[in-house]
Amino acid sequence: MATTQETAPDARESPDDPGSVCGRCGYDRTGLDVDASCPECGELNCRPKGLVANFRHAWRTSASWTLRATWVIACIAAFAAAFVILGFFLVFGLVMFDRTDGWSFLAPVFGWIFVAAPAALLALFCALGSLGADDKRLPRYSAALACGAICVPVLVFFLISIIGRAIDW
């Protein structure tokens, strides 16, 4: 005797979900991955849920290599900014334990000036130039990441400087 199990339906497989029906030909997409193209017409017309799924969908549906290159440049700028921030904390720790002089702060600053900021500005200008494109999601993600790569190291530098002055290093 076979028993049936009642399972809760997946959120992306509900009939009123816009991602469960192809926006072009009306094919029932129930059971397909959110990023999968329609097996009938090849259209990638779905509304994924979540930030990562939205980015993946924007990347896959972007027909322009310049939009993708802008995103890659913004990622490089963000990684460079993360290394600059790590350098600030490392130098701050070394200065606190009298392992180095106060001029060591120039190394992360030069890393920001010569690597992170130019890459972020390039990505920001490319993203702003691409806002006239049909799909504006990838340029918006790139612009947000580039702005973070420019602003966050500066804020961390000033925060560490204020902390350093407060404890009289």
N, C-alpha and C positions, 0 to 999 in steps of 0.2 A: 504494500500500500504506500503510495507516494504522498508525501505531505508538501504543502506549499508554504513558502515563507513569504511573509509580507515585508517588503523592505521600503524604506522611505525613498522616494524618488530623488534623484540628483537634482540640484538647483538648476543646472544648465539644461536638463532634459525636460523641464516643465513645458507644457504646450503653449503657455502664454509668454515664454521667454523669447525675446527677439532673436536670440542666437540659435534657436532650434528650428527656424525656417529660413531658407535662403532668401535674401532680400531681392534677388534678381529673378530667379525662376520659380521660387516657392517650394523647393525640394525640402522635405522633412529632414532636418539635421539631427534629430534625436539620436543620441549615442555617439555622435562624432565628437572629436576633440574640438575645443573652442577655436584653436588656430588652424584647424583643417579646412581646406578649401572644399567647395561644394563638388561632389562627385559628378553632378550633371553638367554644370556650366563652368566650374573652376573659379567662381567668385569667392572672394574672401570677405564677404559682407556679414560680419557678426559683431556683437558688442560684448567683448570679454569683460569679466569682472576681476578687479584687483589691479594693483599698480604694475606688477611684473607682467601679467597677462596683457594689459593695455600696451605696455612698451613693446612686448614681443609682437603683438598684432600691428602696431605702428611700424616696427622694423620690417616685418614681412610684407606689408602692403605698400611700403614706400618704393616708388619706382625710380626715384632720383638717387644717384650715387653721391651727389653732393650733400644730401640730407644725412645719409649714412656716414659719410666722411666727417661731417660736422659733429655727429654724435661721438664718433671715435676720438676726435680731437678734444671734445669736452671731457671724455673719460680720461684721457691722458692728462689733461689739466687737473682733474679732480685727484688722480693718483699722485701727481706732483705736489699738489696742495696738501695732501695727507702726509707725504714725506716731510714737507716743510713744517707742518704742525708737530710731527714726531720729533723733528730736529729742535724745535723750540723747547719742547719738554725735556729733551735730552740735555741740551745746553743749560737750561734752567737748573736741572738736577746737578749737573757738574759744577756749576757756579755755586750752588748752595753748599756743596761739600768741599769747596775751595780746591777743586781739581783743575780748574781752568780760569782764565781771566774773563773780564766782562766783554771783551771784543769778540768772543766766540759767537755771540748772537748775530754777527754779520753773516755767518755761513748760511743759516736758514733764510735770512733776509735776501741774500744774493740768489739763493735757490728760487725764492718767490719772484724776485725781479726778473731774472733771466730765463726761467723755465715755466713756472706755473702761470704767472700773469700774462705773458705773451700768448701762450697756448689758449688760455681761457678767453682772452680778448679776441683772438682769431676765431674761436668757436662761437663767441657771442656775436661778432659781426656777421659771420656766415649764417648763424641762426636768424638774426634779425633780417638779413637779406633774403632768407627763404620763407619768411612769413607770408609772402604773397602766393605761395604754393597752394595747391588744392587741399592737401592734408597738412594741417598745422600742428599735429601732435608731436612729431619727432623734433621739429625746430623748437617747440616749447620746452620739451624735456632737455634738449641741448642747452638752451638759454638758461634754464634754471640751474643746471649743473655747472655751467660756466660762471654764473653769478656767485654760486656758492664757492667755487674754486678761487674766485677773486676776493670775496669778502671775509670768509671764515678765517684764513690765516692772519689777516690784518686784525680781526677782532681778538684772536688768540694771542697775538703779539702784544696788543695793548693790555689785555687781561693779565698776562704774565708780567708785563712791565709794572702795572699797578700793584700786583701782589709783591713783586720784588722790592718796590719802593716802600710798601707798607711794612715789610719785615726787615728793612735796612740791610740789604745784602751788600 
